[in-house]
Amino acid sequence: MAVAFTDEERARITAGLLDAAERLYASQGLKKTSLEELVAPAGISKASFYAFFDSKETLYKEVMIRRAPLIARQHGTVFRRPPSVESLAEVMRRVTTVLTTDPFYRRLFTHPDELQAVARRIGAEEIAHVTPYVITPLLEYIAKGQADGVITSEVEPEVVMGVMRTIGLIVMNRHLYGDTYDDVLDATINALARGLTTSNED
């Protein structure tokens, strides 16, 4: 028989599962984290886990959504700077800082198989949750730069954002670059920043 949880219990258990997942996924990853490890801090059985999340991947996704406001607060100040080559490069460096120093995201982006497993669980509703914190500020920054004549207006802001996000591929494949990784990343960021801005910038 399924266990009935009160609203208060559900809130407490959900928070406990999210806390455990954030810690365990960051330290040992999705595959190596067992249901036993996830449910133990919350005080529920493995069977009861599925009353809250339908898979470990879904729980991973929910941790990502919960962390979005924190990441935005840590790195959102750059969007208040006037758009320029330098600030555009800084935006991309902030992204790489998240991917390389934040324990949770670093684990995700250095293990493509786990990233793919979680990505399969992300739909329009989940994207809507993180959009105000991650996507909207960046698109607004790009649009302002285009309106000011600093960022190229030959393509839509979404395309500019897509070009900027390609630096994530370098982070994900850093093992291919060896000792040149830092130099390759820095040169790529600088090249993209110059290429995405107009020749009329001072």
mmCIF file of the C-alpha atoms, coordinates in Angstrom:
data_MODEL
# 
_entry.id   MODEL 
# 
loop_
_atom_site.group_PDB 
_atom_site.id 
_atom_site.type_symbol 
_atom_site.label_atom_id 
_atom_site.label_alt_id 
_atom_site.label_comp_id 
_atom_site.label_asym_id 
_atom_site.label_entity_id 
_atom_site.label_seq_id 
_atom_site.pdbx_PDB_ins_code 
_atom_site.Cartn_x 
_atom_site.Cartn_y 
_atom_site.Cartn_z 
_atom_site.occupancy 
_atom_site.B_iso_or_equiv 
_atom_site.pdbx_formal_charge 
_atom_site.auth_seq_id 
_atom_site.auth_comp_id 
_atom_site.auth_asym_id 
_atom_site.auth_atom_id 
_atom_site.pdbx_PDB_model_num 
ATOM 1   C CA . MET A 1 1   ? 0.000  0.000  0.000   1.00 0.00 ? 1   MET A CA 1 
ATOM 2   C CA . ALA A 1 2   ? 1.303  3.450  -0.886  1.00 0.00 ? 2   ALA A CA 1 
ATOM 3   C CA . VAL A 1 3   ? 2.230  5.677  2.028   1.00 0.00 ? 3   VAL A CA 1 
ATOM 4   C CA . ALA A 1 4   ? 0.161  8.846  2.356   1.00 0.00 ? 4   ALA A CA 1 
ATOM 5   C CA . PHE A 1 5   ? 2.200  11.921 3.177   1.00 0.00 ? 5   PHE A CA 1 
ATOM 6   C CA . THR A 1 6   ? 0.880  15.168 4.572   1.00 0.00 ? 6   THR A CA 1 
ATOM 7   C CA . ASP A 1 7   ? 1.712  18.397 2.775   1.00 0.00 ? 7   ASP A CA 1 
ATOM 8   C CA . GLU A 1 8   ? 4.208  19.235 5.514   1.00 0.00 ? 8   GLU A CA 1 
ATOM 9   C CA . GLU A 1 9   ? 5.884  15.844 5.182   1.00 0.00 ? 9   GLU A CA 1 
ATOM 10  C CA . ARG A 1 10  ? 6.044  16.147 1.415   1.00 0.00 ? 10  ARG A CA 1 
ATOM 11  C CA . ALA A 1 11  ? 7.702  19.551 1.650   1.00 0.00 ? 11  ALA A CA 1 
ATOM 12  C CA . ARG A 1 12  ? 10.246 18.285 4.197   1.00 0.00 ? 12  ARG A CA 1 
ATOM 13  C CA . ILE A 1 13  ? 11.032 15.105 2.266   1.00 0.00 ? 13  ILE A CA 1 
ATOM 14  C CA . THR A 1 14  ? 11.294 16.900 -1.072  1.00 0.00 ? 14  THR A CA 1 
ATOM 15  C CA . ALA A 1 15  ? 13.754 19.388 0.421   1.00 0.00 ? 15  ALA A CA 1 
ATOM 16  C CA . GLY A 1 16  ? 15.737 16.518 1.929   1.00 0.00 ? 16  GLY A CA 1 
ATOM 17  C CA . LEU A 1 17  ? 15.928 14.687 -1.380  1.00 0.00 ? 17  LEU A CA 1 
ATOM 18  C CA . LEU A 1 18  ? 17.046 17.842 -3.180  1.00 0.00 ? 18  LEU A CA 1 
ATOM 19  C CA . ASP A 1 19  ? 19.722 18.553 -0.560  1.00 0.00 ? 19  ASP A CA 1 
ATOM 20  C CA . ALA A 1 20  ? 21.029 14.980 -0.721  1.00 0.00 ? 20  ALA A CA 1 
ATOM 21  C CA . ALA A 1 21  ? 20.985 14.976 -4.512  1.00 0.00 ? 21  ALA A CA 1 
ATOM 22  C CA . GLU A 1 22  ? 22.871 18.255 -4.775  1.00 0.00 ? 22  GLU A CA 1 
ATOM 23  C CA . ARG A 1 23  ? 25.606 16.946 -2.481  1.00 0.00 ? 23  ARG A CA 1 
ATOM 24  C CA . LEU A 1 24  ? 25.848 13.421 -3.885  1.00 0.00 ? 24  LEU A CA 1 
ATOM 25  C CA . TYR A 1 25  ? 25.532 14.262 -7.558  1.00 0.00 ? 25  TYR A CA 1 
ATOM 26  C CA . ALA A 1 26  ? 28.257 16.889 -7.244  1.00 0.00 ? 26  ALA A CA 1 
ATOM 27  C CA . SER A 1 27  ? 30.650 14.539 -5.459  1.00 0.00 ? 27  SER A CA 1 
ATOM 28  C CA . GLN A 1 28  ? 30.067 11.204 -7.189  1.00 0.00 ? 28  GLN A CA 1 
ATOM 29  C CA . GLY A 1 29  ? 27.706 11.753 -10.100 1.00 0.00 ? 29  GLY A CA 1 
ATOM 30  C CA . LEU A 1 30  ? 24.373 10.488 -11.276 1.00 0.00 ? 30  LEU A CA 1 
ATOM 31  C CA . LYS A 1 31  ? 25.242 6.878  -12.035 1.00 0.00 ? 31  LYS A CA 1 
ATOM 32  C CA . LYS A 1 32  ? 27.154 6.145  -8.841  1.00 0.00 ? 32  LYS A CA 1 
ATOM 33  C CA . THR A 1 33  ? 24.513 7.680  -6.588  1.00 0.00 ? 33  THR A CA 1 
ATOM 34  C CA . SER A 1 34  ? 22.113 5.003  -5.396  1.00 0.00 ? 34  SER A CA 1 
ATOM 35  C CA . LEU A 1 35  ? 18.516 5.382  -4.344  1.00 0.00 ? 35  LEU A CA 1 
ATOM 36  C CA . GLU A 1 36  ? 19.531 4.212  -0.867  1.00 0.00 ? 36  GLU A CA 1 
ATOM 37  C CA . GLU A 1 37  ? 21.904 7.154  -0.529  1.00 0.00 ? 37  GLU A CA 1 
ATOM 38  C CA . LEU A 1 38  ? 19.274 9.611  -1.736  1.00 0.00 ? 38  LEU A CA 1 
ATOM 39  C CA . VAL A 1 39  ? 16.414 8.465  0.484   1.00 0.00 ? 39  VAL A CA 1 
ATOM 40  C CA . ALA A 1 40  ? 18.358 7.804  3.705   1.00 0.00 ? 40  ALA A CA 1 
ATOM 41  C CA . PRO A 1 41  ? 18.620 11.476 4.800   1.00 0.00 ? 41  PRO A CA 1 
ATOM 42  C CA . ALA A 1 42  ? 14.917 11.986 4.045   1.00 0.00 ? 42  ALA A CA 1 
ATOM 43  C CA . GLY A 1 43  ? 13.925 8.941  6.090   1.00 0.00 ? 43  GLY A CA 1 
ATOM 44  C CA . ILE A 1 44  ? 11.843 7.222  3.399   1.00 0.00 ? 44  ILE A CA 1 
ATOM 45  C CA . SER A 1 45  ? 12.033 3.899  1.574   1.00 0.00 ? 45  SER A CA 1 
ATOM 46  C CA . LYS A 1 46  ? 13.267 3.418  -1.970  1.00 0.00 ? 46  LYS A CA 1 
ATOM 47  C CA . ALA A 1 47  ? 9.727  2.664  -3.068  1.00 0.00 ? 47  ALA A CA 1 
ATOM 48  C CA . SER A 1 48  ? 8.507  5.938  -1.570  1.00 0.00 ? 48  SER A CA 1 
ATOM 49  C CA . PHE A 1 49  ? 11.070 7.865  -3.644  1.00 0.00 ? 49  PHE A CA 1 
ATOM 50  C CA . TYR A 1 50  ? 8.806  7.464  -6.659  1.00 0.00 ? 50  TYR A CA 1 
ATOM 51  C CA . ALA A 1 51  ? 6.018  9.306  -4.896  1.00 0.00 ? 51  ALA A CA 1 
ATOM 52  C CA . PHE A 1 52  ? 8.217  12.401 -5.237  1.00 0.00 ? 52  PHE A CA 1 
ATOM 53  C CA . PHE A 1 53  ? 10.321 11.930 -8.383  1.00 0.00 ? 53  PHE A CA 1 
ATOM 54  C CA . ASP A 1 54  ? 9.953  9.454  -11.223 1.00 0.00 ? 54  ASP A CA 1 
ATOM 55  C CA . SER A 1 55  ? 13.708 8.968  -11.656 1.00 0.00 ? 55  SER A CA 1 
ATOM 56  C CA . LYS A 1 56  ? 17.133 10.037 -10.444 1.00 0.00 ? 56  LYS A CA 1 
ATOM 57  C CA . GLU A 1 57  ? 17.455 12.099 -13.632 1.00 0.00 ? 57  GLU A CA 1 
ATOM 58  C CA . THR A 1 58  ? 14.294 14.045 -12.814 1.00 0.00 ? 58  THR A CA 1 
ATOM 59  C CA . LEU A 1 59  ? 15.662 14.787 -9.353  1.00 0.00 ? 59  LEU A CA 1 
ATOM 60  C CA . TYR A 1 60  ? 18.892 15.992 -10.968 1.00 0.00 ? 60  TYR A CA 1 
ATOM 61  C CA . LYS A 1 61  ? 16.876 18.306 -13.191 1.00 0.00 ? 61  LYS A CA 1 
ATOM 62  C CA . GLU A 1 62  ? 15.029 19.729 -10.187 1.00 0.00 ? 62  GLU A CA 1 
ATOM 63  C CA . VAL A 1 63  ? 18.319 20.492 -8.453  1.00 0.00 ? 63  VAL A CA 1 
ATOM 64  C CA . MET A 1 64  ? 19.418 22.416 -11.538 1.00 0.00 ? 64  MET A CA 1 
ATOM 65  C CA . ILE A 1 65  ? 16.200 24.434 -11.456 1.00 0.00 ? 65  ILE A CA 1 
ATOM 66  C CA . ARG A 1 66  ? 16.596 25.140 -7.743  1.00 0.00 ? 66  ARG A CA 1 
ATOM 67  C CA . ARG A 1 67  ? 20.174 26.350 -8.231  1.00 0.00 ? 67  ARG A CA 1 
ATOM 68  C CA . ALA A 1 68  ? 19.328 28.733 -11.080 1.00 0.00 ? 68  ALA A CA 1 
ATOM 69  C CA . PRO A 1 69  ? 18.532 31.763 -8.841  1.00 0.00 ? 69  PRO A CA 1 
ATOM 70  C CA . LEU A 1 70  ? 21.781 31.247 -6.900  1.00 0.00 ? 70  LEU A CA 1 
ATOM 71  C CA . ILE A 1 71  ? 23.873 31.177 -10.059 1.00 0.00 ? 71  ILE A CA 1 
ATOM 72  C CA . ALA A 1 72  ? 22.054 34.259 -11.340 1.00 0.00 ? 72  ALA A CA 1 
ATOM 73  C CA . ARG A 1 73  ? 22.798 36.202 -8.151  1.00 0.00 ? 73  ARG A CA 1 
ATOM 74  C CA . GLN A 1 74  ? 26.466 35.222 -8.238  1.00 0.00 ? 74  GLN A CA 1 
ATOM 75  C CA . HIS A 1 75  ? 27.089 36.169 -11.851 1.00 0.00 ? 75  HIS A CA 1 
ATOM 76  C CA . GLY A 1 76  ? 24.293 38.517 -12.889 1.00 0.00 ? 76  GLY A CA 1 
ATOM 77  C CA . THR A 1 77  ? 26.097 41.771 -12.092 1.00 0.00 ? 77  THR A CA 1 
ATOM 78  C CA . VAL A 1 78  ? 27.968 41.659 -15.400 1.00 0.00 ? 78  VAL A CA 1 
ATOM 79  C CA . PHE A 1 79  ? 24.697 42.184 -17.266 1.00 0.00 ? 79  PHE A CA 1 
ATOM 80  C CA . ARG A 1 80  ? 24.402 45.640 -15.692 1.00 0.00 ? 80  ARG A CA 1 
ATOM 81  C CA . ARG A 1 81  ? 27.594 46.787 -17.388 1.00 0.00 ? 81  ARG A CA 1 
ATOM 82  C CA . PRO A 1 82  ? 27.321 48.605 -20.730 1.00 0.00 ? 82  PRO A CA 1 
ATOM 83  C CA . PRO A 1 83  ? 27.736 46.116 -23.582 1.00 0.00 ? 83  PRO A CA 1 
ATOM 84  C CA . SER A 1 84  ? 31.253 46.122 -25.036 1.00 0.00 ? 84  SER A CA 1 
ATOM 85  C CA . VAL A 1 85  ? 33.891 43.703 -26.250 1.00 0.00 ? 85  VAL A CA 1 
ATOM 86  C CA . GLU A 1 86  ? 35.230 43.498 -22.717 1.00 0.00 ? 86  GLU A CA 1 
ATOM 87  C CA . SER A 1 87  ? 31.900 42.938 -21.006 1.00 0.00 ? 87  SER A CA 1 
ATOM 88  C CA . LEU A 1 88  ? 30.833 40.401 -23.635 1.00 0.00 ? 88  LEU A CA 1 
ATOM 89  C CA . ALA A 1 89  ? 34.023 38.474 -22.967 1.00 0.00 ? 89  ALA A CA 1 
ATOM 90  C CA . GLU A 1 90  ? 33.377 38.756 -19.238 1.00 0.00 ? 90  GLU A CA 1 
ATOM 91  C CA . VAL A 1 91  ? 29.889 37.271 -19.677 1.00 0.00 ? 91  VAL A CA 1 
ATOM 92  C CA . MET A 1 92  ? 31.425 34.223 -21.342 1.00 0.00 ? 92  MET A CA 1 
ATOM 93  C CA . ARG A 1 93  ? 34.119 33.959 -18.678 1.00 0.00 ? 93  ARG A CA 1 
ATOM 94  C CA . ARG A 1 94  ? 31.428 33.983 -15.995 1.00 0.00 ? 94  ARG A CA 1 
ATOM 95  C CA . VAL A 1 95  ? 29.759 31.080 -17.778 1.00 0.00 ? 95  VAL A CA 1 
ATOM 96  C CA . THR A 1 96  ? 32.983 29.099 -17.842 1.00 0.00 ? 96  THR A CA 1 
ATOM 97  C CA . THR A 1 97  ? 33.541 29.930 -14.164 1.00 0.00 ? 97  THR A CA 1 
ATOM 98  C CA . VAL A 1 98  ? 30.231 28.273 -13.327 1.00 0.00 ? 98  VAL A CA 1 
ATOM 99  C CA . LEU A 1 99  ? 31.057 25.229 -15.439 1.00 0.00 ? 99  LEU A CA 1 
ATOM 100 C CA . THR A 1 100 ? 34.541 24.799 -13.978 1.00 0.00 ? 100 THR A CA 1 
ATOM 101 C CA . THR A 1 101 ? 34.254 25.864 -10.321 1.00 0.00 ? 101 THR A CA 1 
ATOM 102 C CA . ASP A 1 102 ? 30.676 25.144 -9.261  1.00 0.00 ? 102 ASP A CA 1 
ATOM 103 C CA . PRO A 1 103 ? 30.806 21.532 -7.987  1.00 0.00 ? 103 PRO A CA 1 
ATOM 104 C CA . PHE A 1 104 ? 27.359 20.621 -9.279  1.00 0.00 ? 104 PHE A CA 1 
ATOM 105 C CA . TYR A 1 105 ? 27.684 22.021 -12.795 1.00 0.00 ? 105 TYR A CA 1 
ATOM 106 C CA . ARG A 1 106 ? 31.344 21.028 -13.097 1.00 0.00 ? 106 ARG A CA 1 
ATOM 107 C CA . ARG A 1 107 ? 30.387 17.398 -12.555 1.00 0.00 ? 107 ARG A CA 1 
ATOM 108 C CA . LEU A 1 108 ? 27.591 17.652 -15.105 1.00 0.00 ? 108 LEU A CA 1 
ATOM 109 C CA . PHE A 1 109 ? 29.649 19.248 -17.851 1.00 0.00 ? 109 PHE A CA 1 
ATOM 110 C CA . THR A 1 110 ? 32.672 17.004 -17.421 1.00 0.00 ? 110 THR A CA 1 
ATOM 111 C CA . HIS A 1 111 ? 30.527 13.874 -17.818 1.00 0.00 ? 111 HIS A CA 1 
ATOM 112 C CA . PRO A 1 112 ? 28.652 14.185 -21.147 1.00 0.00 ? 112 PRO A CA 1 
ATOM 113 C CA . ASP A 1 113 ? 26.773 10.918 -20.592 1.00 0.00 ? 113 ASP A CA 1 
ATOM 114 C CA . GLU A 1 114 ? 25.196 12.319 -17.442 1.00 0.00 ? 114 GLU A CA 1 
ATOM 115 C CA . LEU A 1 115 ? 24.434 15.607 -19.181 1.00 0.00 ? 115 LEU A CA 1 
ATOM 116 C CA . GLN A 1 116 ? 22.636 13.749 -21.957 1.00 0.00 ? 116 GLN A CA 1 
ATOM 117 C CA . ALA A 1 117 ? 20.649 11.663 -19.474 1.00 0.00 ? 117 ALA A CA 1 
ATOM 118 C CA . VAL A 1 118 ? 19.431 14.781 -17.676 1.00 0.00 ? 118 VAL A CA 1 
ATOM 119 C CA . ALA A 1 119 ? 18.831 16.727 -20.909 1.00 0.00 ? 119 ALA A CA 1 
ATOM 120 C CA . ARG A 1 120 ? 16.350 14.085 -22.027 1.00 0.00 ? 120 ARG A CA 1 
ATOM 121 C CA . ARG A 1 121 ? 14.205 15.023 -19.016 1.00 0.00 ? 121 ARG A CA 1 
ATOM 122 C CA . ILE A 1 122 ? 14.190 18.770 -19.718 1.00 0.00 ? 122 ILE A CA 1 
ATOM 123 C CA . GLY A 1 123 ? 11.152 20.111 -21.544 1.00 0.00 ? 123 GLY A CA 1 
ATOM 124 C CA . ALA A 1 124 ? 9.460  23.445 -22.143 1.00 0.00 ? 124 ALA A CA 1 
ATOM 125 C CA . GLU A 1 125 ? 8.103  23.642 -18.598 1.00 0.00 ? 125 GLU A CA 1 
ATOM 126 C CA . GLU A 1 126 ? 11.524 23.191 -17.032 1.00 0.00 ? 126 GLU A CA 1 
ATOM 127 C CA . ILE A 1 127 ? 13.104 25.712 -19.400 1.00 0.00 ? 127 ILE A CA 1 
ATOM 128 C CA . ALA A 1 128 ? 10.394 28.187 -18.384 1.00 0.00 ? 128 ALA A CA 1 
ATOM 129 C CA . HIS A 1 129 ? 11.501 27.829 -14.755 1.00 0.00 ? 129 HIS A CA 1 
ATOM 130 C CA . VAL A 1 130 ? 15.108 28.842 -15.442 1.00 0.00 ? 130 VAL A CA 1 
ATOM 131 C CA . THR A 1 131 ? 14.468 31.366 -18.218 1.00 0.00 ? 131 THR A CA 1 
ATOM 132 C CA . PRO A 1 132 ? 13.949 34.381 -15.890 1.00 0.00 ? 132 PRO A CA 1 
ATOM 133 C CA . TYR A 1 133 ? 17.223 33.669 -14.114 1.00 0.00 ? 133 TYR A CA 1 
ATOM 134 C CA . VAL A 1 134 ? 19.551 32.510 -16.878 1.00 0.00 ? 134 VAL A CA 1 
ATOM 135 C CA . ILE A 1 135 ? 18.246 33.071 -20.385 1.00 0.00 ? 135 ILE A CA 1 
ATOM 136 C CA . THR A 1 136 ? 16.240 36.301 -20.109 1.00 0.00 ? 136 THR A CA 1 
ATOM 137 C CA . PRO A 1 137 ? 19.074 38.441 -18.595 1.00 0.00 ? 137 PRO A CA 1 
ATOM 138 C CA . LEU A 1 138 ? 21.473 37.296 -21.307 1.00 0.00 ? 138 LEU A CA 1 
ATOM 139 C CA . LEU A 1 139 ? 19.001 37.946 -24.127 1.00 0.00 ? 139 LEU A CA 1 
ATOM 140 C CA . GLU A 1 140 ? 18.193 41.386 -22.703 1.00 0.00 ? 140 GLU A CA 1 
ATOM 141 C CA . TYR A 1 141 ? 21.905 42.184 -22.471 1.00 0.00 ? 141 TYR A CA 1 
ATOM 142 C CA . ILE A 1 142 ? 22.420 41.134 -26.101 1.00 0.00 ? 142 ILE A CA 1 
ATOM 143 C CA . ALA A 1 143 ? 19.365 43.085 -27.278 1.00 0.00 ? 143 ALA A CA 1 
ATOM 144 C CA . LYS A 1 144 ? 20.621 46.213 -25.520 1.00 0.00 ? 144 LYS A CA 1 
ATOM 145 C CA . GLY A 1 145 ? 24.023 45.791 -27.127 1.00 0.00 ? 145 GLY A CA 1 
ATOM 146 C CA . GLN A 1 146 ? 22.377 45.493 -30.524 1.00 0.00 ? 146 GLN A CA 1 
ATOM 147 C CA . ALA A 1 147 ? 20.214 48.554 -29.897 1.00 0.00 ? 147 ALA A CA 1 
ATOM 148 C CA . ASP A 1 148 ? 23.327 50.502 -28.866 1.00 0.00 ? 148 ASP A CA 1 
ATOM 149 C CA . GLY A 1 149 ? 25.105 49.440 -32.044 1.00 0.00 ? 149 GLY A CA 1 
ATOM 150 C CA . VAL A 1 150 ? 27.766 47.506 -30.109 1.00 0.00 ? 150 VAL A CA 1 
ATOM 151 C CA . ILE A 1 151 ? 26.729 43.891 -30.697 1.00 0.00 ? 151 ILE A CA 1 
ATOM 152 C CA . THR A 1 152 ? 26.069 42.796 -34.259 1.00 0.00 ? 152 THR A CA 1 
ATOM 153 C CA . SER A 1 153 ? 22.418 43.021 -35.251 1.00 0.00 ? 153 SER A CA 1 
ATOM 154 C CA . GLU A 1 154 ? 22.804 40.851 -38.340 1.00 0.00 ? 154 GLU A CA 1 
ATOM 155 C CA . VAL A 1 155 ? 21.312 37.915 -36.443 1.00 0.00 ? 155 VAL A CA 1 
ATOM 156 C CA . GLU A 1 156 ? 18.707 37.499 -33.709 1.00 0.00 ? 156 GLU A CA 1 
ATOM 157 C CA . PRO A 1 157 ? 19.732 37.679 -30.028 1.00 0.00 ? 157 PRO A CA 1 
ATOM 158 C CA . GLU A 1 158 ? 19.019 33.947 -29.703 1.00 0.00 ? 158 GLU A CA 1 
ATOM 159 C CA . VAL A 1 159 ? 21.634 33.259 -32.386 1.00 0.00 ? 159 VAL A CA 1 
ATOM 160 C CA . VAL A 1 160 ? 24.203 35.439 -30.632 1.00 0.00 ? 160 VAL A CA 1 
ATOM 161 C CA . MET A 1 161 ? 23.470 33.570 -27.414 1.00 0.00 ? 161 MET A CA 1 
ATOM 162 C CA . GLY A 1 162 ? 23.923 30.253 -29.226 1.00 0.00 ? 162 GLY A CA 1 
ATOM 163 C CA . VAL A 1 163 ? 27.323 31.341 -30.529 1.00 0.00 ? 163 VAL A CA 1 
ATOM 164 C CA . MET A 1 164 ? 28.386 32.376 -27.024 1.00 0.00 ? 164 MET A CA 1 
ATOM 165 C CA . ARG A 1 165 ? 27.314 29.037 -25.602 1.00 0.00 ? 165 ARG A CA 1 
ATOM 166 C CA . THR A 1 166 ? 29.757 27.184 -27.855 1.00 0.00 ? 166 THR A CA 1 
ATOM 167 C CA . ILE A 1 167 ? 32.462 27.873 -25.277 1.00 0.00 ? 167 ILE A CA 1 
ATOM 168 C CA . GLY A 1 168 ? 30.776 25.162 -23.246 1.00 0.00 ? 168 GLY A CA 1 
ATOM 169 C CA . LEU A 1 169 ? 32.022 22.667 -25.820 1.00 0.00 ? 169 LEU A CA 1 
ATOM 170 C CA . ILE A 1 170 ? 35.598 23.598 -24.995 1.00 0.00 ? 170 ILE A CA 1 
ATOM 171 C CA . VAL A 1 171 ? 34.901 23.151 -21.292 1.00 0.00 ? 171 VAL A CA 1 
ATOM 172 C CA . MET A 1 172 ? 33.286 19.772 -21.901 1.00 0.00 ? 172 MET A CA 1 
ATOM 173 C CA . ASN A 1 173 ? 36.266 18.644 -23.988 1.00 0.00 ? 173 ASN A CA 1 
ATOM 174 C CA . ARG A 1 174 ? 39.046 20.238 -21.988 1.00 0.00 ? 174 ARG A CA 1 
ATOM 175 C CA . HIS A 1 175 ? 40.891 16.894 -21.872 1.00 0.00 ? 175 HIS A CA 1 
ATOM 176 C CA . LEU A 1 176 ? 41.588 17.262 -25.600 1.00 0.00 ? 176 LEU A CA 1 
ATOM 177 C CA . TYR A 1 177 ? 43.632 20.438 -25.123 1.00 0.00 ? 177 TYR A CA 1 
ATOM 178 C CA . GLY A 1 178 ? 46.071 19.380 -22.430 1.00 0.00 ? 178 GLY A CA 1 
ATOM 179 C CA . ASP A 1 179 ? 48.261 22.211 -21.159 1.00 0.00 ? 179 ASP A CA 1 
ATOM 180 C CA . THR A 1 180 ? 46.900 24.605 -23.791 1.00 0.00 ? 180 THR A CA 1 
ATOM 181 C CA . TYR A 1 181 ? 43.322 24.498 -22.425 1.00 0.00 ? 181 TYR A CA 1 
ATOM 182 C CA . ASP A 1 182 ? 43.419 27.840 -20.599 1.00 0.00 ? 182 ASP A CA 1 
ATOM 183 C CA . ASP A 1 183 ? 45.018 29.607 -23.557 1.00 0.00 ? 183 ASP A CA 1 
ATOM 184 C CA . VAL A 1 184 ? 42.578 28.038 -26.039 1.00 0.00 ? 184 VAL A CA 1 
ATOM 185 C CA . LEU A 1 185 ? 39.593 29.009 -23.903 1.00 0.00 ? 185 LEU A CA 1 
ATOM 186 C CA . ASP A 1 186 ? 40.810 32.569 -23.426 1.00 0.00 ? 186 ASP A CA 1 
ATOM 187 C CA . ALA A 1 187 ? 41.623 33.025 -27.114 1.00 0.00 ? 187 ALA A CA 1 
ATOM 188 C CA . THR A 1 188 ? 38.232 31.621 -28.133 1.00 0.00 ? 188 THR A CA 1 
ATOM 189 C CA . ILE A 1 189 ? 36.365 33.930 -25.780 1.00 0.00 ? 189 ILE A CA 1 
ATOM 190 C CA . ASN A 1 190 ? 38.282 36.961 -27.033 1.00 0.00 ? 190 ASN A CA 1 
ATOM 191 C CA . ALA A 1 191 ? 37.741 35.977 -30.676 1.00 0.00 ? 191 ALA A CA 1 
ATOM 192 C CA . LEU A 1 192 ? 34.012 35.469 -30.156 1.00 0.00 ? 192 LEU A CA 1 
ATOM 193 C CA . ALA A 1 193 ? 33.668 38.772 -28.295 1.00 0.00 ? 193 ALA A CA 1 
ATOM 194 C CA . ARG A 1 194 ? 35.404 40.659 -31.112 1.00 0.00 ? 194 ARG A CA 1 
ATOM 195 C CA . GLY A 1 195 ? 33.497 38.779 -33.798 1.00 0.00 ? 195 GLY A CA 1 
ATOM 196 C CA . LEU A 1 196 ? 30.103 39.460 -32.212 1.00 0.00 ? 196 LEU A CA 1 
ATOM 197 C CA . THR A 1 197 ? 30.677 43.182 -31.822 1.00 0.00 ? 197 THR A CA 1 
ATOM 198 C CA . THR A 1 198 ? 30.574 45.807 -34.536 1.00 0.00 ? 198 THR A CA 1 
ATOM 199 C CA . SER A 1 199 ? 33.547 47.479 -36.124 1.00 0.00 ? 199 SER A CA 1 
ATOM 200 C CA . ASN A 1 200 ? 32.182 50.861 -35.061 1.00 0.00 ? 200 ASN A CA 1 
ATOM 201 C CA . GLU A 1 201 ? 32.843 50.261 -31.379 1.00 0.00 ? 201 GLU A CA 1 
ATOM 202 C CA . ASP A 1 202 ? 35.348 52.597 -29.767 1.00 0.00 ? 202 ASP A CA 1 
# 
